[in-house]
Amino acid sequence: MNRVIFAKPSYTYRQFLKKDIKSVAKEFEALMIKQVLKEAFRPVLKNKSFYQRFYYDMFLEGTSRQFAEAGGVGIARFVVESYEKNNPEPRNREELRLMVRRVLREEGLPEWLSVIPEVESGYSTEAVSPKGAAGLWQLMEETAKEHGLRVDEELDERFDPYKSTRAAARHLKKLYEKYGDWLLTFVAYNWGEGNLDRAGGREVLENLDLLPEETRNYLEKLSEMLKLTAVR
């Protein structure tokens, strides 16, 4: 396994989603405030000219947005607080493990695969390797994007534990469907499909010395973790 260092993306997925939810809620609040004001002043504007009504509408647009940005009637705050209440973030390693096992079950995979993040990142959602792998499952950028994660300068969804677990589960499923063997699946996950295929695929099972030392160590650590899991 690569030595793990730590870094934060410009936005975690959760922060980005909260920002997006708040923005949409403010837009809705501004629209609602504008509509209320229009109804309140409808009798006054009834006999005004088209241009007077047009400029008044522009005034309402700006005023309602300013009011919403300043906090308005609290709709945006209420929506964000409701999201946080109903979507609590895993608080510790045990909660992360429970979430990982649940996603693996939902994807039709064995729960014992939850040992992989232990070996990959020590169950750290912010782990980054010198080679560029990131997050709980140490996904490379190309792999993450292949399975639907957003990775760019503004947002890196590899740092979101739920979304990265869903992507990793689908990647593992794809590898197992291709190789039909869990040992080969683990080799491909760590070393890469291309490297495994160039080394002869299934032939490496006959001679593990064909694998780089890093991958052999990775398999040994997985084996130890699986033994510990079986004992629990």
N, C-alpha and C positions, 0 to 999 in steps of 0.2 A: 504493500500500500504506500502511496506517496506520503511524504511528510505533510501534515496538515497545518496550514496557517489560517488566519481569520481575516475576513474583510466583509464590509457591509455594502450592498448595492445602493445605488442612489435612492431607490424605493424598494421596499419589500412588496410582495404581491398584496398583502393585507393593507399596507399603507396606501398603495395605489388604488385599491378597490374602495377604501373609505373616502379617499379624495374624490374619486369618480362619483360615488353615491352622494356625497355632500354637494358636488357641483350640480348634479341633476335635480336634487331636492331644492336647491336655491333657485334654479330655473323655474321649477314648478311653483315655488312660493312667490316669486316675482310675478308670474303670470296670474296667480290667484289674487294678489294684491291689486294688480292693475285692473282686473275684472271687477273687483269690489268697488274701486274708486270710480270706474266708468259708470257703473250702475248708480252710484251715489250722486254723480253729477249729470246724469242723463237729462233730468228736467231742465237744468240750467243751459245745457248745450243744445237743446232741442231746436231752438230758433237761431242758432249761430250759423255762420257761413261755413262752407266746406273747408276753407283755409284755417279758420279759427279752430274747427274740430280737429283738423289734421295736426296743427301745432300743439293743441292740447293733448292729443294722443301721444305725440313725441315726448311731451313733458311727463305724462303718466308713465311711459316706458322707462325713462331715466329715473324717475322718483321711485318707482316700484323696485327696480333693480338695486338702487342704493339702499333702500329699506331692507331688502332681502339680504344684501351683503353685510349689513350692520347687525343682522340677527333676526330681523323680521319678527314674526310671531312664534319663532322657534321650531318650525317644521323641519328644517334641515338638521338641526341639532337632535330633534326627536328621532329622525330616521337613522342617523349615524349611531345614536345610543341604542336603538332597537337592534341594529345590525350587530353591534358588539355584544349585546346581551344574548342574542340568539345564535351567535357564531363565535363562541369562546375559543381563543387560541390555546393549543396545548401548552400547559404550564411547565411540564417537566418531562424527563426521559420516559417515565412510565406511561404518561398520557400519549406521548409520541408513539411508543410501541403499540399501544392499544389502537391508535388511529391507523398505523401501518398494517396491523393484522386485519383490521376491518376492511381496508381497501384491498388487501390481497385476497380476502374471502370473496369480496364483491367481483373481483376480476377472475375468480375461479382458480386461484393459485394457492399452494400450501402456505399456511401461516408461518412455518419455520423459516421461510425466506426473510422474515423480519430480522434475522441475524445479519443480513448484508449491510444495513446502515451502521451496525455496530462496528464492523470491520472497516467499512468505507470511511466513516466520518466520526465514529464514536457517538453517534446520534446527535451531532451538532448540525443545526440548520444553517449555520453560517460558514461552514468549512469550505476552504478553497485550496486546491492543490497547486503546486508549481506548474503543472501541465495544463491548468485551466479548468479542471473538473470542479464542480461546485455543488454546494448544498448537501442535504441529508444523504442522498444517494450518489453523490459525486458524479453527476451527469456532465458529459462534455456538451459544448454548445450545439454541435450538429445533431447529437442524439436527442437533446432536449427539444430542439425545433422539429425534428422528425415526428415527435410524439405530441406536438401541439403546444409546447410552452413558448412563451414570449421571452426572448433574450435580446436586449438592446441596451443602449446607454441609459435609458430612463427606467427600465424595469427588467429585472431578471427573475423569472418565475421559478428558477431552480432553487431559490431560497425560500419559496413557499412550501412548507412541509406536505400539505395535502396535495397540491397540484403536482409536485415533483414525485410524490409517492405513486400517484395515478400514472404518471408518465413512465416511471421506472418499472411498475408492474406490467405495463403494456410492452415495454422493451423486453423484459424477461420472458413474457409469454411468446413474443415474436422469436426470440432466440431459441427457446425450448421447442417451438414448433419446427424450427429449421433444423436443429441438431438432434432432437429426440433424446437428449441425455443431459442431466443436470450438471455433471462435471464439465462437459463441453460448454454448456450455457454459462457457467461461472467463468470459464476461461475467456469466452467471447465478451462477456460483460466487462472483465478487467483489462484484457489485452486488446480487444477489438475484433470484430468479425473478419475484417480483411486480413489481419495478421494470422488469425487461426486458420483461415482458408488457405492462405499461402503456405502455411506449415503442414498442410495435408489434412486438416480437419480431424476426423476420427483417428487418424494415425498417431496423434499426440497421446492418445490413451495408452498406446503401447510403449511410448518413450517420453515420459514427462520432462526429460532433459532437453527436449526440443523447445520447452517454454522458457521465457526469461526468468531470472531469479525472482524478480518482483512478483510475477504471477504465481510462481511456485509457493512463495511465502504467503501470498494472498489465499491460496487454496488451503494451506496448512492452518491459517488463522480461522478460515471458515469452518474447517473440520473441527477445530477445538471449540469454537462457539456452538456448533451443532451438538457436540458431545455434552457441553454444559447445559444446553437447552433440553436435551433428552433426560438429564438427571433431575431437572427442576420439577 
